[in-house]
């Protein structure tokens, strides 16, 4: 018996410790489930009411009647608000308006409706995204502004994501007029001369197709293109999701696949913003950005032994409301559909919570 007694004396405390740790882990799991954040338990009706109460961006003072909020734009190779554009380039509806056939920018100084956006944690990720309208329906001037913006905000590589629906938002020819789809078919754009309105100057961009493939049952097209300007170049990893219907969301499974693919590619350019656009750069763009931030933030916290959702258990704050309101101070009407706002709560954030914490 002595040998067995000695063995028990050695293993006994260890077995007890293992048992206690197991109990603590189970208790922690039960506690995590018991403290499901209240923002995930709201009904659809409650969430739709919350959506109506979302804030809007700052109003534009002393501007033309068709510009309501003082959003950030891209013009003259930098980001600035509408009031700064009109400060440098005064505009009067009666005096300066030009029809589209005469001036694609309506007589206003050339600009692209695009803005830098922070990640969920604005302190550590103050410039994680560029949300942009799609340039595919615009003329060459608008497409050039898009490439100007990408060139100025990248070093060697950058990831761009386009979220559109093939039947209503674009034709394949329009996409190919911005991003070449096969080798030997480069596209050229001349930069806009900021001193001459929408006229072009001798700065030339050339976009060359290098590689490509399809994902997600063919709904996601990947094109690796090289953007050239003089003797310098950038690599653009362009992801074009072809079947995301306006004012809606895609399935949680497809959205997570898209996020995972973008995450993997973004590892090579960790300090470069991801350019995201849909038709107007508001609804589908905002849904992708917020969904990615929730997914990545929750997973990173879990990997570090923390619970991203725990701070919202009391119900005093709703992170989706807070983040949307912050984005709208930069670019008004981000998440421009109540369906997308509801989706971000149920099923998106709720599914991530249950996947990570049971």
C-alpha positions as CSV (number, residue, x, y, z in Angstrom):
1,X,0.0,0.0,0.0
2,X,2.9,2.3,0.7
3,X,3.8,2.9,-3.0
4,X,0.1,3.6,-3.8
5,X,-0.2,5.9,-0.8
6,X,2.9,7.8,-1.9
7,X,1.5,8.0,-5.4
8,X,-1.8,9.4,-4.0
9,X,0.1,12.0,-2.0
10,X,1.9,13.1,-5.1
11,X,-1.1,13.0,-7.6
12,X,-3.9,13.9,-5.2
13,X,-3.3,17.7,-5.0
14,X,-2.7,17.8,-8.7
15,X,-6.0,16.0,-9.4
16,X,-7.8,18.3,-7.0
17,X,-6.3,21.4,-8.8
18,X,-7.3,20.1,-12.2
19,X,-10.9,19.5,-10.9
20,X,-11.1,23.0,-9.4
21,X,-9.8,24.6,-12.6
22,X,-12.4,22.6,-14.5
23,X,-15.1,23.8,-12.2
24,X,-13.9,27.4,-12.5
25,X,-13.9,27.2,-16.3
26,X,-17.4,25.8,-16.4
27,X,-18.6,28.5,-14.0
28,X,-17.0,31.2,-16.1
29,X,-18.7,29.8,-19.2
30,X,-22.1,29.8,-17.4
31,X,-21.5,33.3,-16.2
32,X,-20.6,34.5,-19.7
33,X,-23.8,33.0,-21.1
34,X,-25.8,34.4,-18.2
35,X,-24.4,37.9,-19.0
36,X,-25.4,38.1,-22.6
37,X,-25.2,41.7,-23.5
38,X,-28.5,43.5,-23.5
39,X,-27.9,45.1,-26.9
40,X,-28.2,41.6,-28.4
41,X,-31.5,40.9,-26.8
42,X,-33.5,43.8,-28.3
43,X,-36.4,43.1,-30.5
44,X,-36.5,44.1,-34.2
45,X,-39.0,46.8,-33.3
46,X,-36.7,48.2,-30.6
47,X,-33.8,48.2,-33.0
48,X,-35.7,50.0,-35.7
49,X,-36.6,52.7,-33.2
50,X,-33.0,53.0,-32.2
51,X,-32.1,53.3,-35.9
52,X,-34.4,56.3,-36.2
53,X,-32.7,57.9,-33.2
54,X,-29.2,57.7,-34.7
55,X,-27.3,61.0,-35.0
56,X,-26.5,62.8,-38.2
57,X,-23.3,64.6,-39.2
58,X,-22.7,68.3,-38.7
59,X,-24.8,70.6,-40.9
60,X,-23.1,72.6,-43.6
61,X,-23.5,76.4,-43.0
62,X,-23.6,78.8,-45.9
63,X,-23.4,76.2,-48.6
64,X,-25.5,75.3,-51.6
65,X,-29.0,73.9,-50.9
66,X,-28.2,70.4,-52.1
67,X,-25.4,69.8,-49.6
68,X,-26.9,69.2,-46.2
69,X,-24.1,67.9,-44.0
70,X,-20.5,69.0,-43.7
71,X,-19.0,65.6,-44.7
72,X,-15.3,64.9,-45.4
73,X,-14.4,64.6,-49.1
74,X,-11.4,63.9,-51.3
75,X,-10.2,66.9,-53.4
76,X,-6.9,68.5,-54.3
77,X,-5.1,65.3,-53.1
78,X,-6.3,65.4,-49.5
79,X,-9.3,64.9,-47.3
80,X,-11.2,67.9,-46.1
81,X,-14.8,68.9,-45.4
82,X,-17.3,70.6,-47.7
83,X,-16.8,74.0,-46.0
84,X,-13.1,73.9,-46.8
85,X,-13.8,73.1,-50.5
86,X,-16.3,76.0,-50.7
87,X,-13.8,78.3,-48.8
88,X,-11.2,77.8,-51.5
89,X,-13.6,77.4,-54.4
90,X,-16.7,79.5,-53.8
91,X,-19.8,78.2,-55.5
92,X,-23.1,79.8,-56.3
93,X,-26.1,77.7,-57.7
94,X,-27.2,80.5,-60.1
95,X,-23.8,81.5,-61.2
96,X,-21.7,78.4,-61.4
97,X,-24.0,75.4,-62.1
98,X,-23.2,73.5,-65.3
99,X,-25.1,70.5,-66.8
100,X,-23.3,67.1,-66.7
101,X,-22.7,67.1,-70.4
102,X,-20.6,70.3,-70.0
103,X,-19.0,69.5,-66.6
104,X,-19.2,66.1,-64.9
105,X,-18.9,67.8,-61.5
106,X,-21.8,70.1,-62.0
107,X,-19.6,73.2,-61.9
108,X,-18.3,72.5,-58.4
109,X,-14.6,71.9,-58.0
110,X,-13.7,68.2,-58.7
111,X,-14.1,66.0,-55.7
112,X,-14.8,62.4,-54.7
113,X,-17.3,61.6,-51.9
114,X,-14.8,59.6,-49.8
115,X,-13.7,59.9,-46.2
116,X,-11.1,58.3,-43.8
117,X,-12.8,56.3,-41.1
118,X,-11.5,54.9,-37.8
119,X,-11.7,51.4,-36.5
120,X,-13.9,50.6,-33.5
121,X,-11.0,51.5,-31.2
122,X,-10.2,55.0,-32.6
123,X,-7.2,55.5,-30.3
124,X,-5.3,52.5,-31.8
125,X,-6.8,52.6,-35.2
126,X,-7.6,56.2,-36.1
127,X,-7.4,55.6,-39.9
128,X,-8.4,52.0,-40.7
129,X,-10.7,52.6,-43.7
130,X,-11.5,54.8,-46.6
131,X,-15.3,54.8,-47.3
132,X,-16.0,55.9,-50.9
133,X,-18.7,56.2,-53.4
134,X,-18.2,54.0,-56.5
135,X,-16.5,55.7,-59.4
136,X,-17.6,53.1,-62.0
137,X,-20.6,55.1,-63.2
138,X,-18.6,58.4,-63.3
139,X,-16.5,59.8,-66.1
140,X,-12.8,59.5,-66.4
141,X,-12.4,62.5,-64.1
142,X,-14.1,60.7,-61.2
143,X,-12.1,57.5,-61.8
144,X,-8.9,59.5,-61.8
145,X,-9.8,61.0,-58.4
146,X,-10.3,57.5,-57.1
147,X,-6.8,56.5,-58.3
148,X,-5.4,59.8,-56.9
149,X,-6.8,58.9,-53.5
150,X,-5.5,55.3,-53.6
151,X,-2.0,56.5,-54.7
152,X,-1.8,59.1,-52.0
153,X,-2.9,56.7,-49.2
154,X,-0.7,53.7,-50.0
155,X,3.0,52.9,-50.2
156,X,3.5,49.6,-52.0
157,X,0.2,47.7,-51.7
158,X,-3.4,48.4,-50.7
159,X,-6.6,46.4,-50.4
160,X,-9.8,47.7,-52.0
161,X,-13.3,46.2,-51.6
162,X,-16.2,47.0,-53.9
163,X,-19.7,45.8,-52.8
164,X,-22.3,46.1,-55.6
165,X,-25.1,44.2,-57.3
166,X,-24.7,43.2,-60.9
167,X,-28.3,43.7,-62.1
168,X,-28.9,47.3,-60.9
169,X,-25.6,49.0,-59.8
170,X,-23.3,48.4,-62.8
171,X,-22.5,46.6,-66.0
172,X,-19.4,44.5,-66.4
173,X,-18.1,47.0,-69.0
174,X,-18.3,49.7,-66.3
175,X,-16.2,47.7,-63.9
176,X,-13.7,46.8,-66.6
177,X,-13.4,50.6,-67.4
178,X,-12.0,51.1,-63.9
179,X,-10.2,47.7,-63.2
180,X,-8.8,45.8,-66.2
181,X,-9.9,42.1,-66.1
182,X,-7.3,40.6,-68.4
183,X,-3.7,40.9,-69.3
184,X,-2.7,43.1,-72.2
185,X,-5.6,45.5,-71.6
186,X,-4.2,48.4,-69.5
187,X,-6.4,51.4,-68.7
188,X,-5.0,55.0,-68.6
189,X,-6.2,58.1,-66.8
190,X,-4.8,61.6,-66.7
191,X,-4.9,63.4,-63.4
192,X,-7.1,66.5,-63.0
193,X,-5.4,69.8,-63.0
194,X,-6.6,71.4,-59.7
195,X,-6.0,74.9,-61.2
196,X,-8.2,74.3,-64.2
197,X,-11.4,72.8,-62.8
198,X,-12.0,69.4,-64.3
199,X,-9.4,69.6,-67.1
200,X,-6.7,67.0,-67.1
201,X,-2.9,67.6,-66.8
202,X,0.1,65.5,-68.0
203,X,0.2,63.3,-64.9
204,X,-0.8,59.8,-66.1
205,X,-2.0,56.7,-64.3
206,X,-1.9,53.3,-65.9
207,X,-3.7,50.3,-64.5
208,X,-2.4,46.9,-65.6
209,X,-4.0,43.5,-64.8
210,X,-1.6,40.9,-63.3
211,X,-3.6,38.1,-61.8
212,X,-7.1,37.1,-60.6
213,X,-9.5,34.5,-59.3
214,X,-13.0,34.0,-58.0
215,X,-14.2,33.2,-54.5
216,X,-17.6,32.5,-52.7
217,X,-19.2,30.6,-55.6
218,X,-18.1,33.2,-58.1
219,X,-19.7,36.1,-56.3
220,X,-16.4,37.6,-55.3
221,X,-13.9,38.5,-58.0
222,X,-10.3,39.2,-57.1
223,X,-8.1,41.2,-59.4
224,X,-4.5,42.0,-58.6
225,X,-3.6,45.1,-60.6
226,X,-0.6,47.4,-60.7
227,X,-1.1,51.1,-60.6
228,X,1.7,53.0,-62.3
229,X,2.5,56.7,-62.2
230,X,5.8,57.6,-63.9
231,X,8.5,55.2,-62.9
232,X,6.7,54.2,-59.6
233,X,3.9,51.7,-59.0
234,X,1.5,50.3,-56.4
235,X,-0.1,46.9,-56.2
236,X,-3.9,47.0,-55.7
237,X,-5.7,43.9,-54.3
238,X,-9.2,44.6,-55.6
239,X,-12.1,42.5,-54.3
240,X,-15.3,43.0,-56.2
241,X,-18.4,41.4,-54.5
242,X,-21.0,41.2,-57.3
243,X,-24.3,40.3,-55.7
244,X,-24.8,42.5,-52.6
245,X,-28.3,44.1,-53.1
246,X,-28.8,47.7,-52.2
247,X,-30.0,48.5,-48.6
248,X,-29.6,44.8,-47.5
249,X,-27.0,42.5,-46.2
250,X,-25.6,39.2,-47.5
251,X,-25.7,36.0,-45.4
252,X,-23.6,35.8,-42.3
253,X,-21.6,32.9,-43.8
254,X,-20.7,34.8,-47.0
255,X,-19.9,37.9,-45.0
256,X,-17.6,36.0,-42.7
257,X,-15.9,34.5,-45.7
258,X,-15.4,37.9,-47.3
259,X,-14.0,39.3,-44.0
260,X,-11.6,36.3,-43.6
261,X,-10.3,36.7,-47.2
262,X,-9.8,40.5,-46.7
263,X,-8.1,39.8,-43.3
264,X,-5.7,37.4,-44.8
265,X,-4.7,39.8,-47.6
266,X,-4.5,42.7,-45.2
267,X,-1.7,41.0,-43.1
268,X,0.8,42.1,-45.8
269,X,-0.3,45.8,-45.4
270,X,-1.1,46.2,-41.7
271,X,-0.6,50.0,-41.6
272,X,-2.6,50.9,-44.8
273,X,-6.3,51.7,-44.8
274,X,-8.7,49.4,-46.6
275,X,-10.7,51.2,-49.3
276,X,-14.3,50.2,-49.3
277,X,-17.1,51.3,-51.6
278,X,-20.6,50.4,-52.6
279,X,-22.7,52.6,-54.9
280,X,-22.8,55.6,-52.5
281,X,-20.3,54.4,-49.9
282,X,-22.8,54.4,-47.1
283,X,-25.0,51.3,-46.5
284,X,-23.2,48.2,-47.7
285,X,-19.9,49.9,-47.1
286,X,-20.8,50.7,-43.5
287,X,-22.2,47.2,-42.9
288,X,-19.0,45.6,-44.1
289,X,-16.8,47.9,-42.0
290,X,-18.8,47.5,-38.8
291,X,-19.3,43.8,-39.2
292,X,-15.5,43.3,-39.7
293,X,-14.7,45.5,-36.6
294,X,-17.1,43.4,-34.5
295,X,-15.8,40.1,-35.7
296,X,-12.1,41.0,-35.5
297,X,-12.4,42.8,-32.2
298,X,-14.3,39.9,-30.5
299,X,-12.0,37.3,-31.8
300,X,-8.8,39.2,-30.8
301,X,-10.2,39.7,-27.3
302,X,-11.1,36.0,-27.1
303,X,-7.5,35.1,-28.2
304,X,-6.2,37.3,-25.4
305,X,-8.4,35.7,-22.7
306,X,-10.9,38.6,-22.7
307,X,-14.5,39.1,-23.5
308,X,-15.2,41.9,-26.0
309,X,-18.9,41.8,-25.1
310,X,-18.6,42.0,-21.3
311,X,-18.4,45.8,-21.1
312,X,-21.9,45.9,-22.8
313,X,-23.6,43.5,-20.5
314,X,-25.3,46.1,-18.4
315,X,-27.2,47.5,-21.4
316,X,-26.2,51.1,-20.8
317,X,-24.4,51.3,-24.1
318,X,-24.8,49.7,-27.5
319,X,-21.5,49.5,-29.4
320,X,-23.1,49.4,-32.8
321,X,-25.1,52.6,-32.0
322,X,-22.0,54.3,-30.7
323,X,-19.8,53.3,-33.6
324,X,-22.4,54.3,-36.2
325,X,-22.8,57.7,-34.6
326,X,-19.1,58.3,-34.7
327,X,-18.8,57.3,-38.3
328,X,-21.7,59.6,-39.2
329,X,-19.8,62.6,-37.8
330,X,-17.4,62.1,-40.6
331,X,-19.6,60.7,-43.3
332,X,-23.4,61.2,-42.8
333,X,-25.9,58.3,-43.3
334,X,-23.4,55.5,-42.8
335,X,-25.6,52.4,-42.4
336,X,-28.4,54.0,-44.4
337,X,-30.9,51.2,-44.0
338,X,-32.7,50.0,-40.8
339,X,-32.4,46.4,-42.2
340,X,-28.6,46.7,-42.1
341,X,-28.7,48.2,-38.6
342,X,-30.8,45.3,-37.4
343,X,-28.6,42.8,-39.2
344,X,-25.5,44.0,-37.4
345,X,-27.2,43.1,-34.1
346,X,-29.3,40.1,-35.1
347,X,-27.9,37.8,-36.5
348,X,-24.4,39.2,-36.9
349,X,-23.1,40.2,-33.5
350,X,-25.3,37.7,-31.7
351,X,-23.9,34.8,-33.9
352,X,-20.3,35.9,-33.1
353,X,-21.1,36.1,-29.4
354,X,-22.7,32.6,-29.3
355,X,-19.8,31.1,-31.4
356,X,-17.2,32.5,-29.0
357,X,-19.0,32.1,-25.7
358,X,-21.7,29.4,-26.3
